[in-house]
Amino acid sequence: MKTEVLIIGGGPSGLLLSQLLNRAGVATVVLERTSRERVLARIRAGVLEAGTVGLLREAGVAARLDKEGLPHDGCYLSDDELMVHINFYELTGKRVMVYGQTEVTADLYKAQDEMGTSIIHEVEDVVIQDLDQKTSFVEYTVHGERKRIDCSYVVGCDGFHGVSRNTIPVEARTEFERVYPFGWLGILSRTPPANEELIYANSSHGFALCSMRNENLSRYYLQVPLSDSVDQWSDERFWAELKRRVPSETAESLVTGASIEKSIAPLRSFVSEPLRWGNLFLVGDATHIVPPTGAKGLNLAVSDVYYLHQALITAVKQDQRAPLDGYSEQALARIWKAMRFSWQMTTMLHQFDGEDSFSAQMRKASLSHLARSETARRDLAENYVGLPF
């Protein structure tokens, strides 16, 4: 089999890249290690930046998003009883959209199926070869049979544990990482949201987030020690602890119910440079991870796709490789800005093991400053809705 661009990873970033390339007449094949059912069962991000929504519209996959998504003009940050509203629209003229990553992925699969794109699931033992040659190739096993695809370019959208980043020699990579000493315990429940907009809650009992997927599906998170397990957290314990961490007015109106999904996710900040090695290009979690506090994970992957799809179209259709040469530097400039914002939000809202009383006062001072300074609120809003591509 031959194709112009071979994409490893059938999640939203790989599918979006494939969709944009196909619409421009650039042929792709997508390889995914798991089944489609497992990809669609992943519970991930739900807040889309304005630029992400724009690119999904450009890709022709935003009809359901525009119909069912929830536009949000702002969010709340709280410190015990203090509630600070960040009005994105008033401060920046932009909104975010609440629409689950699972729904984005489902829309992309539907669009790719209609195009007839070759998406091969449950592949194993992927090996990427000849990245320094004019034509590269990828070998893999599917249903016990060894296969090969020749291609001009390989794009790794296969996540932190995928094969793509590790194909780049260790001596050619520079990695930056910060592992945070806590995780997020998240639940999904068929209940109305606690508020019409997200609430990021700092409290003396720890961090909490009140989010949603739609008007009858809520997503909540608690900061917990990494040593905790899901089995330790019954629904009753979760709801009781959530009510301790949010402002009393929110706690009193909170509608609780049985969880339909429950998991603990560790938090880390991670960047691997460069994003290119010969004919291989890295996108999304394959090359960077952000803590979810700033809602940047999926959005940052989409910005990588934005830069790369344009460069690949130019390379394939016009035989001009200069934009590909600038991809890594261009994408990294935005990646590090998003890293800073996510780190800042995480530091401002979470308790850290062994911290002193000074740290708690700094969190309070940061939120107090946001309450009083339009300039500070505008800076947060500009980063939250997404910096320009």
N, C-alpha and C positions, 0 to 999 in steps of 0.2 A: 504494500500500500504506500502511496505517496500523498503528501499534502504540502501546503505552503507553510502553515503554522501548526505545530503540534502543541496542544495545551495539556499539561498534566494537572489534574484537579478539576472536578466537576461541581464545585461549590459556586456561590454567586459571582465571585470575581472571574473565575475561568469561563463561566457561562456568559457573563456580560461581555468579556473580551471577544469570545467567539461570535456572539450576536452582532457586535459592532463590526467585526472584520467581515463576517458573511454578508452583511448589508452593503459593504463596500466592494464586494466581489473578491474577497480574499478567502481562500479555502482553508478550513480548519478540521482537525480531529481532536476530540477531547477524551482523555483517559481518566477514569475515576476508580480508586481502589475499593470503594464500597458499593453497595446497591443504591439505586435511586431512592428506595424507601428509607434507607438509613440517612442519606443526605437530607431528605425532606423532614426527617424526624429531629434534626438538630435544632435546639432552641437557642437562639442567639440574639443579636442586636435587634432593636426596634425603633431607633431614632435615626432618621435619614437627613443629612444636611441638604441645604438648598441645591448645591452643586450635584449631589448624588441624584436627587430627584430630576434635575435637568438632564443628566446623562441617561437615565432610564427612559425619559421621554424621547430623547434623541435615538435611543436604541429601539423604540417602538414597543416597549413593554410596560407602559405606565397607565394603561387604560383602567385596570382594576385598582391600582394604587390611587389614581385620581378620584375614583368613585368611593373607595372604602377607607383610604388613609385618613388619618386625623391630623389636620394642620394645627401646629402649636405655635402661638405667638411668643411664648416664653416658658420659664420654669421658676421654681421656688428653691431657695436655699434656706435652711433653718438651723438655728442654734438654740436648742431647748425650745423656748416659747417665741423666740425672735424669728419672724418669717420675712425673707427678703425676696421680692419679686424682680426677676430679670426679664424685662420686656424686650425680646429680640426684635420684634417688628418696629417698635418705636425707636430703638437704638440703632438698628442697621438697615431697616427696610426689608428684611428677609425673615422667613419662617423655617421651621423644621417640620418634618412629616413623621408621624408615628405610624409605622407599617412594618410588620415583622420580617426579619431576614428570611424566614421560612416561606413567607408569601412571595417575596422577591424571587427566591430560587424557583418556586413553583411557576411563576410567570415566565421566567427565563427558559425553563425546561419546555413549557408549552410552545414558546416562540421558536426555540431551536428545533423541536420536533416538526413544526410546520415548515421549517426551512429544509428539513431532511438532513441536518447535521449529524455526522457520525459521532455518537457518544458511547464509549465502550466502558461498561461497568465491571467491577470486581476483577480488576487487573492486579497482578502481583509481580514481584521481582523486576521492577522497572529499572532499566539501565540506559543512561544517556551517553551517546558516543559521538566522536568526531566533531566536537564543538569548535575546533579551530580550522575546520575545512569548509569549503563552499557549501556542501550539503552535509547535514548531520543526520543521525538516525537514532531511533529509540526502540529498544527491545523490551518485551514484556510477555508475561504469561497470562492467558485467560482460559479458564476451564481446562487446564492442564496442557494447553497447546502454546508453544513458543511462537511469538509473532514479531514482526519488524515493520516500522514505518519510517520512510525517508522523508526529510523535510528541510526547508530552508532555515526555519527558526523554531526553537523550543521555548515555551513559556512555562515556568514553574509557579502554579497557583495551588500547590499541594500542602500548604500549611507548615507549621513549625517542625513537625516530625517527618515531613516528606523527603523524598530523595533529591529534589532539585538543588536546594542550598548545599547539601552535603556533596554534590557533584563538583562544586568549586573547591579546589585544593585548600586545605587548612591554611597554608602559608599565604594564600592570596586573599583571605578573608580577614576582616577586622570586625569583631563582635563587641557590642556594648550591652550590658545587662544590669538591671536592678530587680531583684526578687523581693517582693513585699512580704512581711511576716504575718499575713492574714489572708483569708479568702472571702469570697462572697457566697453566702448561702442564698440560693434563689428558689422561689416557688412560682408556679403559674396556677391561677385559680379562676374559675368561671364566676367572677364577681365584678360588680361595677368598680371602677377606679376610685381611689381614695380622694382624688382631686382632679379637676379638669386639666391640670398640667402636672408635669413631673415634680416631685419633691425630693431634693437631696438633703438629708437630715443629719446634722452633726449633733451629738448629745453626749452627756457624761457617761452614757451606757454604751456608746459606740455609734458607728455609722449605719444608716438605713436609707434605702431608696424606694420610693413609691412610683411605679411606672405602670404602663398598660400596653396592650396590643390592640384592643378595640374597646367599645363601650361596655362590653360584658366579659372581657378577658383581661385580668390584671396580672402584672408581674411585680414582685416585691423581692428585695434583697436585704440581707443583714450581714454586716461585718462579723466574721467568726474566726477563731484560731484555726490555723491549718491542721492542727491535730484533731479537730472535730470531724465527725462523720455524719452523714445524712440520718443514719439510724438513731442518733442522739436527739434529733429534732422532730418531735411529733408536730402535727399541725397546731395543736393547742399551745405548745411551747413557743412555736414560731410567732403566732399571732399575739401572744402575750408580750413577747419581747419587742415585736414591732411597735406595739402601742406604747411601750416605755420610751422609745427612741424618737417618735415623731411628736410634734406639738399636740397639746391636749385636745384642741379643737378637731384636729385631724383624727386623733385616736378615737374620739367619741363618735364620729360619724363613719368610721371604718366598717365596711361590710366584710365579714369573714366567711370562709367556706372551705370545703375539702380541696386539697392541692391535687392537681392533675400532673404535675411534674415537680421534682425537687432535686437539686444538685448543688454541689459546692465547687466553685471555680477558684483556683489560685490566681493571684495577680502578679504580673511582671511587666517591666518595660524592657524591650529588646530590639536592637537594630543590628543587622549584618550588612556590611558594605564590602564590595560594591553590589549593585543590583543586576550587573551584567557580567557574563564570562563567555567570551566568544559569541556563539549563536544562542546562548542561554540567557533568558531574562527572568528575573524574579518579581513576583507580585504578591502583595498582601502578607498574610501570616507566614509565608515562606521566608520573608526577609525582615518583618517587623511585627512586634506585639505591643499593644498598649493596654494598660489597665482600663476597665470599662467605665471608669468614673467620668470621663469626658465624652463618652459616646462616639469614639473615633475609630474603632476597629474596622467595621465594614466600610465606613466612609473613607478611611485612609486607603484601603484596598481599591476602592473605586477611583480615587485620584490617581493611583498607579496605572489603572486601566486607561484612564483618560489620556495620560501622557503616552503610554505605550501603543495604544491602538492607532493613534495618529502617526506615530513613527513607523509602525509596521506597514500601514497602508502606503505611506510614502516610499518605503523601501521596496515593497512588492510591486506596486503599480507604476512607480516612476524610476525604480532602480537607483534611488538616492538613499544612502545609508547614514548620512550626517545626523539626522534626527535620532537614529538609534544610538549613535555615539554619545549623544547628550542625555539619553534617558535616565541613567543612574543619577547623575548630578542633579537633574531637574526634579526628579521624584524625591530625592533625599532632602532637598531644601524644604519641601513641604512636610516631609515625614518628621524632621526634627522639630519643626514648629508645633506639630500635633503632639509630639512626645513631651515637649515642654508644658503644653496646656494640660495634658492628661496627668503628668506628674504633679503639676501645681494643684489641680483639683483633688487628686488623691491625698496629697499632703495636707491640704486645707481642711479635709473632711473626715479623716480617719485618725484613730488612736494608734500609736505605735508601741510595741512592747518596750517596757523600761523607760518610757519617756518621763520627763519631769513636769512639774506644774507649769513651767514656762511655756512648753509646747501647747498645752491646753489653752493658755491665755492668748497665744499667737493665733490659734484657730478662731477664737472669739473675736480678736481684734480684726482679723481678715474679714469676717462676716459683717462686723460692725462698720468697717470701712466701705464694704459694698452697699450697705444700707444707706450710707450718707453721700457716696460719691458717684455721680453719673458717669464720670470718666472711667472709674473702676468697673462699673456695670457694663459700659460699652465695650471695654476690652474683653470681658468675659463673653459677652454676647457675640462679638465678632468672631471669636474663636469657636464658640459653640455651634453657630450656624454654618461654620466652615469658611476658612480663608479661600480666596480665589484660586482656581486651578492655574 
